[in-house]
Structures are given as structure tokens and as C-alpha cells.
Amino acid sequence: MVRNEPYRLASDVWGIGFKTADTIAQAVGIPHDSPQRVRAGIQYTLSEAAENGHCYLPEPNLLVDAAEILGVPLDLVRGCLSELAGEEGVVCHAVPNPSTEGGTIPAVYLVPF
């Protein structure tokens, strides 16, 4: 598991978070721009937002935040977010936009337990 799916450590092993799993992944040769890494980083970004009291992140904010945290291009994050939503690793849902009357914004949040 460590060689093939090091990012599962962050969800399967108590006490190992994304940053530790990322260090292990780099040590076993997982590329910096690996979709596996980016998908795990998106979930990490959402988890950090939840720890700070957010129920969701607007999709544009999530894309920028994850790209910055991971040091990868925005388009790569966008593609991996789409894959992750298709795999039901995150939920993408329109929510009311407080800035516009009757408008919505795309929101992303972690799959509830």
C-alpha cells in the first residue's frame, strides 16, 4: 500500500496526515504532479477548511487554494476535482450566492460519513 497508494495512509492510519503521506509518496517516487497526489491534496484542502469552521469551499476558492498548497497548475487541480467528484470522493453542489439575489455558486465539500 505504501508504494502504490501512499496517500491512503492519511485516511487509513491515525496520526498520519496529508503532509506525512506526501513526504512518503515523494520518497517512493510519486511525481509532484501525480493525479493521485492532487486528488489527495484537494481532500486535504477541504479538510483544513472544515477544521477552520467551513462547511464547504466555493469551487473557485478551492481550486486556487489547492493549486497553491500543492504547487501545481490550476488546470491540473480542476481536472482532478472533476475526477474526484465522479468517484464520489467529494460532493459538488450549487448553493445560494449571498452576493447575488437568487444566484448560486458551485460549492465543494467532503463526503459526509
N, C-alpha and C positions, 0 to 999 in steps of 0.2 A: 504494500500500500504506500509506503513512504516514497519509493522510487516512481511509481506510476501516478499516484494521486496524493501528493503531499498536502494539498490544501484541504483534504478531508480531515486531516489532523485537527484543524481549527474547529471543526464542528463535532468530531467524534471523541476527542481526547480533552478532558477537563484540564484547564491550565495552559493549553496551547492555543494561542490566538493566531490571527492572520499574520502578524509580523514574524512570529517564530516559524510558522509554516512557510512563509515566503523565504526566509533565510535558508530553511532546509531545502526548499524547492530549487533555489539558486545553487546550492551545494551539490545537488544531484543532476544539475544541468537543464532544468526547466527554463526556457527562454524568457527574458524580461517581458516580451510582448505576446506570450502564450495566451490564447483564449482562456485556457484553464485558470491562469493567474488573474486575468482581467475579470472573469466571472466571479471568482472568489473575492476580488477587490471591490467589486460592486456590492456584494453582500456585506463585506466589511464596512464600507462607507455607510450603508443603510443601518447597520448595527450600531455604529458610532453615533449616527444621528438619533437613533432610538434611545441610546444611553444619555443623550443630551435633551431628551424630552420630546422629540419629534415623532409623530405617528407615521409620517411619510415625508418624502422629499419631492418637490416638483421635478419632473424629469430633466428639464434643462439644468437645474442646480446639481442634480445627481451626476449628470454627465460631466460637468465641469469639475466637480469635487473629486470624482473617481479618477478622472484623467490626471488631475494634479497630484493626488495621492500616489498613483501608480507610475506616473511619469511616462504615460503612453498617449498616442494621439486620440483626440475626441472621437473620430470616426470608428476607431477600434472599440472604444467603450460603447458607442451607440450600437454597433453590430452585436457585441457580446451581450448587451442588455436585451436585445431582441431575442437572442438565443435563450437566454436565461428565463425570460418571460414565457417562451414557448415550452420550456422544460418545467414550467411551474416552480422555478426557483425564487421568483419574485412575482408580485402582483402589480400590474399596471392598470390604472383605473382613473377615469376623469372625475375630478372633484370641483366643487364650486370655486371660482376665482374671486377672492374678496376685492380685487381691484376693478372688476368689471361687472356691471349689472347683468345677471343671467349667463355670464360666461363661465367656461370651465378651463381647467389646466390639467395636463396629464400628470398624475401622481404615481409614485412607485413606492412600494413598501414590502417588507419581508413577509413571507408566507406565515400566517398565524399558526400556532401549534394546534 
